[in-house]
Amino acid sequence: MLTFQVEKWSDALPELRELFPLLWDEVALDKDRLVAKCDEPLYANMEKLNLLHVVTARDGGKLVGYHVSFITPHMHYQGAGAMAFTDMYFTRPEFRKGGLGAKLLKFLESSLRARGVFKAYLSHKIAHDRGALFQALGWKPSDVVYSKVIA
Amino acid sequence: MKEKILELVADLGKPLGELDSLEFLELIRDVEQLTGQRITDQQIVNINSAEELCAAVGC
């Protein structure tokens, strides 16, 4: 049975560690220059500051998907309230059915609203276009992000 | 009404649990249009079968 919940980063971390390499294998760029290594102490500090929002999907207790976002005020909109900036998300490929992705994002939105978040930002890799799903859920395309290794 | 909802699912040619996210959302919209009822986000995340979909709209 699928369940969706908000969890503490530190509680989910042992199982998140199993999924990070799968995410990076699937979507990471510049693999010849960047070695995937999650900065766990930094995440731990962010958790202490209450800046993380972790939503998980579990099937019979097993972690099958997650979404992590940073919760901060937006410096361009003082007083507007907290905003959520997507850090990363992933679902196990073998569980990508039954609307798992849609459900995860529905739950994410509800949980962010319950936390008092005013606006959320979500993105996808160009090579892994999730735009149709995001728009079906009411998200509007707003930016195209470019990156370049400059060192 | 339940029969009509089950027909909608059957027309998709695969069980609800095998639908991709877009197919799933389209099914939810079709059922909302058919019944005139809104299915809440909380209900949506708990729908894993055609029976649970029917239950979400009270049939």
Backbone of each chain as ProteinMPNN parsed JSONL, in Angstrom:
{"seq_chain_A": "MLTFQVEKWSDALPELRELFPLLWDEVALDKDRLVAKCDEPLYANMEKLNLLHVVTARDGGKLVGYHVSFITPHMHYQGAGAMAFTDMYFTRPEFRKGGLGAKLLKFLESSLRARGVFKAYLSHKIAHDRGALFQALGWKPSDVVYSKVIA", "coords_chain_A": {"N_chain_A": [[0.842, -1.197, 0.0], [0.575, 2.151, -0.933], [1.892, 5.013, 0.656], [2.019, 8.458, 1.591], [3.995, 10.962, 3.008], [5.258, 13.565, 5.189], [8.573, 13.737, 6.165], [11.351, 13.788, 8.469], [14.501, 14.821, 7.335], [16.752, 13.585, 8.463], [15.679, 11.254, 9.5], [14.84, 9.857, 7.242], [17.17, 9.56, 5.887], [18.938, 7.177, 5.86], [17.633, 5.482, 4.012], [17.294, 7.21, 1.896], [19.888, 7.471, 1.033], [20.235, 5.193, -0.486], [18.839, 5.773, -2.763], [19.914, 8.077, -3.881], [22.192, 7.581, -5.646], [20.856, 6.418, -7.793], [19.238, 8.447, -8.741], [21.203, 10.32, -9.533], [22.554, 8.812, -11.466], [20.596, 8.704, -13.385], [19.886, 11.367, -14.103], [21.955, 13.266, -13.757], [24.271, 15.825, -14.83], [27.329, 16.666, -16.573], [29.034, 14.604, -15.732], [31.632, 13.85, -16.056], [33.079, 15.738, -14.744], [32.007, 16.204, -12.269], [31.634, 14.586, -9.236], [29.254, 12.579, -7.756], [28.269, 13.282, -4.55], [26.629, 13.51, -1.756], [26.268, 16.274, 0.369], [26.084, 15.675, 3.362], [26.479, 16.775, 6.03], [25.877, 19.484, 5.55], [23.188, 19.373, 4.765], [22.193, 18.418, 7.166], [22.619, 20.602, 8.83], [20.898, 22.404, 7.606], [18.521, 21.185, 8.144], [18.428, 21.53, 10.919], [17.964, 24.231, 10.976], [15.44, 24.321, 10.108], [14.905, 24.429, 7.373], [14.386, 22.578, 5.481], [12.215, 20.537, 3.506], [10.851, 17.516, 3.326], [9.306, 15.122, 1.46], [7.968, 11.918, 1.278], [7.379, 8.865, -0.545], [6.075, 5.767, 0.164], [5.98, 2.259, -0.173], [4.416, -0.244, 1.329], [6.016, 0.443, 3.453], [8.534, 0.633, 2.38], [10.87, 2.875, 0.972], [10.032, 4.506, -1.94], [10.011, 6.772, -3.375], [10.756, 10.322, -3.412], [10.684, 13.825, -2.531], [12.561, 16.688, -2.189], [12.735, 19.874, -0.804], [13.891, 23.271, -0.4], [13.057, 25.579, 2.059], [12.528, 28.855, 2.163], [12.41, 32.449, 2.687], [11.722, 34.541, -0.167], [14.057, 36.627, -1.512], [13.387, 38.73, -3.136], [10.865, 39.401, -2.561], [10.014, 40.587, -0.019], [8.323, 39.874, 2.939], [6.398, 38.392, 1.719], [6.156, 35.792, 2.432], [7.04, 32.329, 3.095], [8.82, 30.423, 0.642], [9.088, 27.608, -1.532], [11.754, 25.848, -2.829], [12.639, 23.58, -5.181], [14.876, 20.975, -4.559], [15.63, 18.292, -5.163], [14.206, 15.332, -6.64], [12.775, 12.06, -6.894], [11.627, 8.951, -8.178], [11.428, 5.469, -7.763], [12.085, 3.625, -10.677], [10.637, 1.236, -11.189], [8.315, 1.672, -9.849], [6.942, 3.596, -11.14], [4.091, 4.007, -11.913], [0.508, 3.787, -11.805], [0.025, 6.39, -11.227], [1.947, 7.45, -9.531], [3.872, 9.582, -9.579], [2.222, 11.832, -9.985], [0.654, 11.701, -7.682], [2.585, 12.026, -5.697], [3.364, 14.653, -6.185], [0.943, 15.982, -5.802], [0.584, 15.489, -3.081], [2.856, 16.745, -2.13], [2.272, 19.444, -2.726], [0.012, 19.891, -1.092], [1.154, 19.473, 1.418], [3.074, 21.458, 1.549], [1.454, 23.696, 1.479], [0.138, 23.339, 3.881], [2.233, 23.842, 5.539], [2.477, 26.486, 5.328], [3.607, 27.631, 3.13], [3.939, 29.98, 0.509], [4.483, 30.05, -2.263], [5.736, 27.773, -4.718], [8.543, 26.308, -6.351], [9.435, 24.35, -9.106], [11.206, 22.022, -11.079], [12.53, 20.456, -14.076], [14.841, 18.291, -15.734], [16.027, 19.099, -18.999], [16.409, 16.922, -20.654], [14.789, 15.109, -19.482], [11.874, 15.474, -19.65], [9.299, 16.662, -17.769], [7.259, 18.321, -18.121], [4.612, 18.149, -19.166], [3.249, 16.712, -17.209], [3.623, 18.39, -14.959], [2.248, 20.681, -15.798], [-0.298, 19.656, -16.123], [-0.943, 19.414, -13.513], [-1.275, 21.962, -12.782], [0.903, 23.646, -12.585], [2.892, 26.374, -13.741], [4.978, 26.958, -16.554], [7.991, 28.783, -16.169], [10.692, 29.556, -16.246], [13.772, 29.045, -18.017], [16.589, 27.255, -17.315], [20.067, 27.626, -17.527], [23.246, 26.004, -17.553], [26.804, 25.842, -16.986], [30.0, 24.517, -16.994], [32.645, 26.201, -15.644], [35.201, 26.083, -14.752]], "CA_chain_A": [[0.0, 0.0, 0.0], [1.344, 3.385, -1.04], [1.597, 6.099, 1.59], [2.785, 9.684, 1.37], [4.151, 11.635, 4.281], [6.401, 14.455, 5.419], [9.508, 13.112, 7.105], [12.588, 14.504, 8.735], [15.635, 14.407, 6.502], [17.636, 12.67, 9.195], [14.998, 9.964, 9.657], [14.765, 9.169, 5.946], [18.486, 9.53, 5.251], [19.502, 5.863, 5.528], [17.027, 4.964, 2.776], [17.585, 8.165, 0.818], [21.238, 7.174, 0.515], [20.139, 4.14, -1.511], [18.229, 6.306, -3.984], [20.697, 9.161, -4.488], [22.96, 7.172, -6.839], [19.943, 6.138, -8.9], [18.873, 9.755, -9.298], [22.339, 10.905, -10.24], [22.791, 8.029, -12.685], [19.562, 8.965, -14.39], [19.695, 12.746, -14.589], [23.053, 14.209, -13.513], [25.02, 16.335, -15.975], [28.757, 16.918, -16.34], [29.528, 13.517, -14.897], [33.08, 13.743, -16.181], [33.698, 16.755, -13.904], [31.398, 16.248, -10.938], [31.406, 13.286, -8.605], [28.077, 12.658, -6.885], [28.528, 13.057, -3.128], [25.693, 14.359, -1.024], [26.892, 16.965, 1.5], [25.152, 15.375, 4.457], [26.541, 17.756, 7.13], [25.168, 20.706, 5.171], [21.758, 19.084, 4.878], [21.869, 18.307, 8.595], [22.515, 21.978, 9.343], [19.668, 23.004, 7.083], [17.403, 20.612, 8.91], [18.398, 22.201, 12.224], [17.409, 25.571, 10.759], [14.067, 24.122, 9.61], [14.859, 24.906, 5.991], [14.149, 21.452, 4.572], [10.885, 19.913, 3.466], [11.06, 16.207, 2.701], [8.095, 14.314, 1.27], [8.345, 10.579, 0.823], [6.376, 7.876, -0.954], [6.489, 4.445, 0.638], [5.125, 1.129, -0.529], [4.628, -1.219, 2.383], [7.095, 0.924, 4.297], [9.783, 0.806, 1.621], [10.967, 4.167, 0.289], [9.999, 4.339, -3.398], [10.119, 8.077, -4.007], [10.886, 11.445, -2.473], [10.886, 15.183, -3.049], [13.201, 17.536, -1.184], [12.782, 21.295, -1.168], [14.397, 24.244, 0.568], [12.001, 26.532, 2.414], [13.124, 30.129, 2.576], [11.769, 33.619, 2.094], [12.298, 34.968, -1.441], [14.636, 37.936, -1.201], [12.786, 39.778, -3.974], [9.475, 39.619, -2.15], [10.024, 40.664, 1.444], [7.01, 39.842, 3.567], [5.438, 37.567, 0.965], [6.027, 34.479, 3.055], [8.015, 31.308, 2.722], [8.684, 29.806, -0.675], [9.748, 26.3, -1.599], [12.599, 25.698, -4.011], [12.933, 22.154, -5.32], [16.273, 20.545, -4.546], [15.709, 17.055, -5.949], [13.097, 14.387, -6.454], [13.041, 10.795, -7.582], [10.796, 7.786, -7.874], [12.014, 4.236, -8.305], [11.476, 3.369, -11.994], [9.667, 0.132, -11.19], [7.075, 2.126, -9.203], [6.376, 4.708, -11.916], [2.802, 3.574, -12.449], [-0.572, 4.063, -10.849], [-0.017, 7.814, -10.912], [2.823, 7.747, -8.381], [4.44, 10.935, -9.667], [1.139, 12.799, -9.773], [0.264, 11.652, -6.267], [3.674, 12.617, -4.903], [3.316, 16.111, -6.338], [-0.278, 16.441, -5.125], [0.837, 15.486, -1.64], [3.836, 17.809, -1.889], [1.585, 20.733, -2.727], [-0.819, 19.985, 0.124], [2.0, 19.564, 2.615], [3.695, 22.789, 1.562], [0.394, 24.633, 1.856], [-0.086, 23.17, 5.328], [3.383, 24.435, 6.228], [2.385, 27.94, 5.191], [4.389, 28.099, 1.976], [3.131, 30.807, -0.388], [4.728, 29.691, -3.663], [6.743, 26.713, -4.852], [9.242, 26.234, -7.624], [9.664, 22.957, -9.468], [11.888, 22.003, -12.377], [12.932, 19.145, -14.591], [15.926, 18.342, -16.704], [15.579, 19.179, -20.393], [16.422, 15.565, -21.218], [13.775, 14.31, -18.783], [10.817, 16.487, -19.656], [8.099, 16.36, -16.98], [6.414, 19.503, -18.268], [3.196, 17.81, -19.366], [2.708, 16.348, -15.895], [3.573, 19.568, -14.093], [1.18, 21.577, -16.253], [-1.577, 18.994, -15.816], [-1.186, 19.632, -12.086], [-1.514, 23.385, -12.558], [2.136, 24.432, -12.477], [3.128, 27.146, -14.953], [6.392, 27.093, -16.917], [8.355, 30.178, -15.891], [12.102, 29.852, -16.497], [14.645, 28.014, -18.566], [17.85, 27.409, -16.593], [21.258, 27.182, -18.251], [24.41, 25.77, -16.697], [28.063, 25.735, -17.732], [31.192, 24.312, -16.175], [33.522, 27.324, -16.001], [36.505, 25.924, -14.098]], "C_chain_A": [[0.88, 1.251, 0.0], [0.919, 4.383, 0.031], [2.505, 7.278, 1.275], [2.84, 10.43, 2.687], [5.307, 12.627, 4.225], [7.285, 13.784, 6.45], [10.679, 14.041, 7.377], [13.678, 13.947, 7.828], [16.46, 13.332, 7.205], [16.994, 11.298, 9.39], [15.023, 9.16, 8.352], [16.14, 8.905, 5.34], [19.034, 8.135, 4.944], [18.929, 5.277, 4.236], [17.241, 5.917, 1.607], [18.943, 7.868, 0.198], [21.203, 6.111, -0.581], [19.64, 4.703, -2.838], [19.064, 7.397, -4.657], [21.476, 8.705, -5.723], [22.071, 6.895, -8.045], [19.505, 7.431, -9.574], [20.013, 10.31, -10.128], [22.652, 10.137, -11.529], [21.821, 8.427, -13.789], [19.632, 10.377, -14.949], [20.915, 13.662, -14.476], [23.76, 14.588, -14.814], [26.488, 16.486, -15.575], [29.39, 15.844, -15.465], [31.037, 13.341, -14.987], [33.795, 14.727, -15.26], [33.166, 16.767, -12.475], [31.133, 14.841, -10.431], [30.245, 13.435, -7.619], [28.464, 12.319, -5.447], [27.668, 14.033, -2.342], [26.375, 14.973, 0.197], [25.978, 16.821, 2.722], [25.266, 16.338, 5.64], [25.799, 19.052, 6.811], [23.651, 20.502, 5.258], [21.337, 19.002, 6.348], [21.73, 19.692, 9.226], [21.238, 22.648, 8.857], [18.44, 22.456, 7.802], [17.285, 21.289, 10.272], [17.752, 23.582, 12.109], [15.974, 25.522, 10.223], [13.895, 24.637, 8.181], [14.579, 23.787, 4.992], [12.696, 21.006, 4.641], [11.039, 18.624, 2.659], [9.739, 15.453, 2.663], [8.527, 12.962, 0.73], [7.122, 9.793, 0.363], [6.911, 6.519, -0.521], [5.468, 3.405, 0.195], [5.4, 0.026, 0.488], [5.799, -0.842, 3.278], [8.394, 1.19, 3.569], [9.768, 2.144, 0.883], [11.022, 3.945, -1.218], [10.058, 5.681, -4.124], [10.25, 9.167, -2.966], [10.95, 12.751, -3.249], [11.474, 15.989, -1.907], [13.159, 18.976, -1.674], [13.355, 22.113, -0.021], [13.293, 25.269, 0.803], [12.652, 27.804, 2.936], [12.235, 31.276, 2.093], [12.43, 33.908, 0.752], [12.781, 36.403, -1.258], [14.061, 39.07, -2.056], [11.399, 40.166, -3.489], [9.368, 39.61, -0.627], [8.599, 40.709, 1.983], [5.998, 38.957, 2.865], [5.245, 36.193, 1.585], [7.035, 33.501, 2.513], [7.733, 30.779, 1.313], [9.512, 28.525, -0.697], [10.497, 26.18, -2.921], [13.034, 24.233, -4.105], [14.438, 21.912, -5.365], [16.421, 19.309, -5.424], [14.479, 16.208, -5.681], [13.386, 13.154, -7.286], [11.969, 9.785, -7.215], [11.483, 6.567, -8.471], [11.316, 3.889, -9.619], [10.413, 2.281, -11.97], [8.353, 0.501, -10.509], [6.418, 3.271, -9.957], [5.13, 4.244, -12.661], [1.755, 3.858, -11.379], [-0.624, 5.523, -10.423], [0.891, 8.213, -9.772], [3.351, 9.179, -8.418], [3.396, 12.0, -9.397], [0.734, 12.847, -8.301], [1.327, 12.305, -5.384], [3.602, 14.138, -4.979], [2.044, 16.705, -5.727], [-0.043, 16.534, -3.62], [1.838, 16.582, -1.28], [3.129, 19.153, -1.76], [0.752, 20.912, -1.455], [0.037, 20.195, 1.361], [2.709, 20.913, 2.699], [2.667, 23.851, 1.976], [0.149, 24.561, 3.364], [1.046, 23.79, 6.135], [3.373, 25.961, 6.134], [3.183, 28.504, 4.036], [3.467, 28.82, 0.995], [3.272, 30.37, -1.846], [5.83, 28.646, -3.717], [7.309, 26.713, -6.262], [9.648, 24.78, -7.874], [10.307, 22.935, -10.848], [12.125, 20.568, -12.829], [14.102, 19.342, -15.542], [15.341, 18.409, -18.116], [15.458, 17.774, -20.982], [15.401, 14.64, -20.559], [12.564, 15.21, -18.563], [9.571, 16.012, -18.897], [7.063, 17.469, -17.129], [4.933, 19.175, -18.398], [2.541, 17.459, -18.033], [2.567, 17.582, -15.009], [2.405, 20.475, -14.495], [-0.2, 20.962, -16.003], [-1.953, 19.184, -14.353], [-1.302, 21.116, -11.745], [-0.278, 24.244, -12.377], [2.36, 25.149, -13.812], [4.622, 27.173, -15.281], [6.818, 28.552, -16.773], [9.791, 30.522, -16.24], [12.731, 28.717, -17.29], [16.017, 28.26, -17.961], [18.996, 26.859, -17.435], [22.368, 26.928, -17.249], [25.642, 25.571, -17.57], [29.195, 25.49, -16.746], [32.203, 25.368, -16.591], [34.877, 27.226, -15.323], [37.265, 24.762, -14.742]], "O_chain_A": [[1.796, 1.392, 0.811], [-0.272, 4.571, 0.28], [3.611, 7.113, 0.761], [1.841, 10.518, 3.4], [6.19, 12.556, 3.37], [6.807, 13.319, 7.484], [10.957, 14.96, 6.606], [13.753, 12.74, 7.594], [16.814, 12.311, 6.616], [17.697, 10.288, 9.439], [15.203, 7.943, 8.362], [16.269, 8.126, 4.396], [19.555, 7.926, 3.848], [19.651, 4.651, 3.459], [17.355, 5.483, 0.46], [19.125, 7.996, -1.012], [22.031, 6.12, -1.492], [19.969, 4.184, -3.904], [18.939, 7.62, -5.862], [21.427, 9.377, -6.753], [22.48, 7.111, -9.186], [19.409, 7.513, -10.799], [19.826, 10.718, -11.274], [22.974, 10.737, -12.555], [22.177, 8.479, -14.966], [19.455, 10.569, -16.152], [20.907, 14.748, -15.056], [23.84, 13.801, -15.758], [26.835, 16.438, -14.394], [30.183, 16.141, -14.571], [31.652, 12.751, -14.098], [34.992, 14.578, -15.015], [33.82, 17.291, -11.574], [30.5, 14.023, -11.099], [30.261, 14.312, -6.755], [28.925, 11.214, -5.161], [27.954, 15.229, -2.28], [26.998, 14.254, 0.979], [25.211, 17.722, 3.059], [24.238, 16.697, 6.216], [25.171, 19.648, 7.686], [22.929, 21.36, 5.765], [20.258, 19.462, 6.721], [20.843, 19.927, 10.047], [20.58, 23.371, 9.605], [17.461, 23.165, 8.033], [16.182, 21.587, 10.729], [17.079, 24.041, 13.032], [15.377, 26.556, 9.923], [12.861, 25.208, 7.835], [14.54, 24.029, 3.786], [12.044, 21.087, 5.682], [11.323, 18.654, 1.462], [9.132, 15.181, 3.699], [9.359, 12.881, -0.174], [6.0, 10.02, 0.814], [8.056, 6.169, -0.805], [4.261, 3.648, 0.194], [6.481, -0.562, 0.506], [6.494, -1.715, 3.8], [9.263, 1.895, 4.082], [8.775, 2.501, 0.248], [11.93, 3.285, -1.724], [10.146, 5.721, -5.351], [9.91, 8.98, -1.798], [11.231, 12.778, -4.447], [10.953, 15.976, -0.792], [13.505, 19.262, -2.82], [13.315, 21.718, 1.145], [12.676, 25.762, -0.141], [13.248, 27.819, 4.013], [11.409, 31.094, 1.199], [13.592, 33.552, 0.554], [12.004, 37.285, -0.894], [14.236, 40.243, -1.727], [10.825, 41.149, -3.957], [8.721, 38.746, -0.035], [7.776, 41.5, 1.522], [4.877, 38.783, 3.344], [4.266, 35.509, 1.287], [7.79, 33.806, 1.59], [6.589, 30.701, 0.864], [10.5, 28.386, 0.025], [9.93, 26.388, -3.994], [13.713, 23.719, -3.217], [15.169, 22.563, -6.112], [17.253, 19.288, -6.331], [13.809, 16.34, -4.657], [14.142, 13.201, -8.257], [11.469, 9.767, -6.09], [12.053, 6.635, -9.56], [10.087, 3.86, -9.674], [9.398, 2.391, -12.657], [7.385, -0.257, -10.577], [5.448, 3.857, -9.476], [5.131, 4.111, -13.885], [2.072, 4.128, -10.221], [-1.226, 5.866, -9.406], [0.637, 9.217, -9.107], [3.289, 9.9, -7.422], [3.651, 12.958, -8.668], [0.502, 13.923, -7.749], [1.011, 13.038, -4.448], [3.758, 14.828, -3.971], [2.074, 17.814, -5.194], [-0.416, 17.513, -2.973], [1.694, 17.26, -0.262], [3.357, 19.901, -0.809], [0.791, 21.968, -0.823], [-0.303, 20.987, 2.241], [2.918, 21.445, 3.789], [2.979, 24.777, 2.724], [-0.024, 25.581, 4.03], [0.847, 24.212, 7.274], [4.169, 26.637, 6.785], [3.413, 29.711, 3.963], [2.372, 28.351, 0.687], [2.284, 30.327, -2.579], [6.735, 28.629, -2.882], [6.634, 27.072, -7.227], [10.134, 24.086, -6.981], [9.972, 23.761, -11.697], [11.945, 19.613, -12.074], [14.313, 20.429, -16.08], [14.283, 17.84, -18.384], [14.516, 17.479, -21.719], [15.177, 13.522, -21.023], [12.276, 15.642, -17.447], [8.883, 15.086, -19.325], [6.107, 17.546, -16.356], [4.092, 19.85, -17.804], [1.41, 17.864, -17.764], [1.527, 17.795, -14.386], [1.671, 20.972, -13.641], [-1.157, 21.677, -15.705], [-3.128, 19.124, -13.991], [-1.413, 21.488, -10.577], [-0.38, 25.428, -12.054], [2.058, 24.607, -14.875], [5.446, 27.387, -14.392], [6.099, 29.456, -17.2], [10.086, 31.687, -16.508], [12.274, 27.575, -17.237], [16.555, 29.361, -18.079], [18.904, 25.762, -17.987], [22.421, 27.575, -16.203], [25.542, 25.183, -18.734], [29.315, 26.21, -15.755], [32.584, 25.432, -17.759], [35.632, 28.198, -15.321], [38.388, 24.46, -14.338]]}, "seq_chain_B": "MKEKILELVADLGKPLGELDSLEFLELIRDVEQLTGQRITDQQIVNINSAEELCAAVGC", "coords_chain_B": {"N_chain_B": [[-23.896, 4.457, -11.479], [-21.421, 3.539, -10.591], [-20.883, 1.477, -12.386], [-20.44, 2.898, -14.723], [-18.13, 4.288, -14.108], [-16.357, 2.175, -13.761], [-16.374, 1.287, -16.363], [-15.062, 3.409, -17.62], [-12.507, 3.034, -16.611], [-11.978, 0.483, -17.624], [-11.961, 1.036, -20.337], [-9.504, 2.152, -20.669], [-7.786, 0.101, -20.961], [-5.969, -1.076, -19.28], [-5.119, -1.941, -15.884], [-5.924, 0.344, -13.189], [-3.757, 0.661, -11.521], [-1.621, 0.488, -13.234], [-1.465, 2.724, -14.726], [0.124, 5.608, -16.204], [1.212, 8.793, -14.865], [-0.068, 10.934, -16.22], [-2.174, 9.659, -17.536], [-3.542, 8.755, -15.303], [-4.322, 11.177, -14.055], [-5.986, 12.157, -16.052], [-8.014, 10.291, -15.998], [-9.052, 10.785, -13.435], [-10.063, 13.37, -13.876], [-12.004, 12.771, -15.812], [-13.779, 11.218, -14.328], [-14.578, 13.075, -12.443], [-15.955, 14.84, -14.11], [-17.961, 13.184, -15.039], [-19.388, 12.571, -12.718], [-19.825, 14.996, -11.516], [-18.649, 15.647, -9.19], [-16.023, 16.837, -7.091], [-12.852, 15.457, -6.688], [-10.802, 15.294, -3.973], [-7.416, 16.39, -3.233], [-6.387, 14.918, -1.128], [-7.915, 12.615, -1.292], [-7.141, 11.721, -3.822], [-4.442, 10.916, -3.552], [-4.787, 8.591, -2.259], [-5.987, 6.778, -3.915], [-5.835, 3.73, -5.291], [-6.966, 1.794, -6.783], [-9.67, 0.752, -8.964], [-11.953, 0.394, -7.467], [-11.443, 1.982, -5.224], [-11.415, 4.418, -6.457], [-14.088, 4.66, -7.228], [-15.214, 4.736, -4.678], [-14.292, 7.171, -3.81], [-15.965, 8.982, -4.954], [-18.275, 8.361, -3.803], [-19.6, 5.98, -4.525]], "CA_chain_B": [[-22.706, 5.302, -11.646], [-20.216, 2.727, -10.411], [-20.618, 0.745, -13.624], [-19.879, 3.838, -15.706], [-16.735, 4.552, -13.718], [-15.581, 0.968, -14.081], [-16.237, 1.277, -17.821], [-14.003, 4.366, -17.948], [-11.226, 2.384, -16.304], [-11.801, -0.632, -18.559], [-11.647, 1.601, -21.65], [-8.071, 2.492, -20.724], [-7.089, -1.095, -21.418], [-5.045, -1.605, -18.27], [-5.588, -1.626, -14.526], [-5.599, 1.68, -12.68], [-2.419, 0.628, -10.941], [-0.597, 0.485, -14.273], [-1.529, 3.978, -15.485], [1.135, 6.609, -15.894], [0.62, 9.911, -14.117], [-0.989, 11.712, -17.05], [-3.382, 8.844, -17.707], [-4.223, 8.747, -14.011], [-4.975, 12.47, -13.856], [-7.068, 12.259, -17.029], [-9.101, 9.463, -15.47], [-9.648, 11.537, -12.33], [-10.87, 14.449, -14.473], [-13.181, 12.173, -16.464], [-14.725, 10.797, -13.283], [-15.156, 14.306, -11.884], [-16.933, 15.358, -15.071], [-19.081, 12.238, -15.088], [-20.177, 12.584, -11.479], [-20.05, 16.356, -11.028], [-18.042, 15.778, -7.862], [-14.584, 17.074, -7.073], [-12.064, 14.509, -5.891], [-9.803, 16.126, -3.305], [-6.029, 15.917, -3.302], [-6.207, 13.872, -0.118], [-8.49, 11.389, -1.845], [-6.367, 11.284, -4.99], [-3.217, 10.202, -3.175], [-5.149, 7.291, -1.674], [-6.686, 5.951, -4.904], [-4.925, 2.731, -5.87], [-7.739, 0.798, -7.516], [-10.938, 1.248, -9.491], [-12.901, 0.411, -6.35], [-11.157, 3.165, -4.399], [-11.844, 5.573, -7.255], [-15.544, 4.725, -7.06], [-15.51, 5.136, -3.299], [-13.965, 8.592, -3.647], [-17.122, 9.786, -5.379], [-19.449, 7.903, -3.067], [-20.379, 4.864, -5.088]], "C_chain_B": [[-21.41, 4.487, -11.537], [-19.856, 1.985, -11.697], [-19.974, 1.654, -14.663], [-18.418, 4.155, -15.4], [-15.857, 3.342, -14.054], [-15.391, 0.825, -15.596], [-15.12, 2.226, -18.262], [-12.631, 3.732, -17.725], [-10.955, 1.271, -17.318], [-11.403, -0.125, -19.943], [-10.177, 1.953, -21.796], [-7.222, 1.286, -21.102], [-6.053, -1.638, -20.461], [-5.553, -1.223, -16.886], [-5.159, -0.23, -14.084], [-4.169, 1.733, -12.138], [-1.287, 0.61, -11.944], [-0.564, 1.792, -15.057], [-0.328, 4.86, -15.182], [0.427, 7.83, -15.302], [-0.376, 10.707, -14.948], [-2.288, 10.951, -17.287], [-4.215, 8.847, -16.426], [-4.987, 10.052, -13.789], [-6.143, 12.657, -14.82], [-8.278, 11.446, -16.562], [-9.822, 10.184, -14.331], [-10.558, 12.642, -12.875], [-12.144, 13.895, -15.109], [-14.237, 11.775, -15.431], [-15.368, 12.025, -12.631], [-16.232, 14.871, -12.81], [-18.183, 14.475, -15.099], [-20.003, 12.391, -13.882], [-20.535, 13.982, -10.999], [-19.474, 16.584, -9.649], [-16.544, 16.041, -8.001], [-13.924, 16.034, -6.176], [-10.907, 15.292, -5.28], [-8.407, 15.527, -3.451], [-5.796, 14.774, -2.313], [-6.784, 12.548, -0.596], [-7.618, 10.839, -2.975], [-5.141, 10.464, -4.574], [-3.523, 8.815, -2.599], [-5.88, 6.367, -2.65], [-5.688, 5.016, -5.581], [-5.655, 1.674, -6.689], [-9.018, 1.436, -8.027], [-11.984, 1.335, -8.381], [-12.696, 1.65, -5.475], [-11.535, 4.445, -5.138], [-13.354, 5.75, -7.13], [-15.902, 5.237, -5.666], [-15.265, 6.627, -3.088], [-15.122, 9.486, -4.068], [-18.426, 9.194, -4.818], [-20.265, 6.808, -3.718], [-19.564, 3.575, -5.062]], "O_chain_B": [[-20.449, 4.708, -12.273], [-18.683, 1.875, -12.056], [-19.075, 1.237, -15.394], [-17.586, 4.274, -16.299], [-14.748, 3.489, -14.569], [-14.373, 0.306, -16.054], [-14.334, 1.905, -19.153], [-11.722, 3.877, -18.541], [-9.836, 1.134, -17.811], [-10.614, -0.76, -20.642], [-9.66, 2.043, -22.909], [-6.072, 1.435, -21.516], [-5.329, -2.573, -20.802], [-6.332, -0.281, -16.745], [-4.154, 0.301, -14.555], [-3.471, 2.737, -12.287], [-0.12, 0.705, -11.566], [0.265, 1.958, -15.952], [0.183, 4.87, -14.061], [-0.802, 7.885, -15.249], [-1.42, 11.113, -14.437], [-3.372, 11.533, -17.243], [-5.442, 8.932, -16.472], [-6.15, 10.039, -13.387], [-7.166, 13.239, -14.459], [-9.422, 11.873, -16.717], [-11.051, 10.19, -14.272], [-11.678, 12.827, -12.398], [-13.223, 14.47, -14.967], [-15.434, 11.974, -15.64], [-16.555, 12.013, -12.306], [-17.284, 15.322, -12.355], [-19.309, 14.968, -15.174], [-21.227, 12.347, -14.004], [-21.435, 14.148, -10.176], [-19.769, 17.591, -9.005], [-15.891, 15.532, -8.912], [-14.375, 15.77, -5.061], [-10.115, 15.892, -6.007], [-8.238, 14.344, -3.747], [-5.108, 13.799, -2.614], [-6.216, 11.486, -0.34], [-7.39, 9.633, -3.064], [-4.844, 9.435, -5.182], [-2.632, 7.976, -2.47], [-6.341, 5.294, -2.26], [-4.819, 5.449, -6.337], [-5.029, 0.762, -7.229], [-9.406, 2.518, -7.587], [-12.805, 2.252, -8.367], [-13.659, 2.283, -5.043], [-11.927, 5.434, -4.52], [-13.839, 6.866, -6.945], [-16.792, 6.074, -5.511], [-15.945, 7.269, -2.288], [-15.245, 10.616, -3.595], [-19.52, 9.489, -5.299], [-21.473, 6.709, -3.5], [-20.05, 2.529, -5.493]]}, "name": "protein", "num_of_chains": 2, "seq": "MLTFQVEKWSDALPELRELFPLLWDEVALDKDRLVAKCDEPLYANMEKLNLLHVVTARDGGKLVGYHVSFITPHMHYQGAGAMAFTDMYFTRPEFRKGGLGAKLLKFLESSLRARGVFKAYLSHKIAHDRGALFQALGWKPSDVVYSKVIAMKEKILELVADLGKPLGELDSLEFLELIRDVEQLTGQRITDQQIVNINSAEELCAAVGC"}
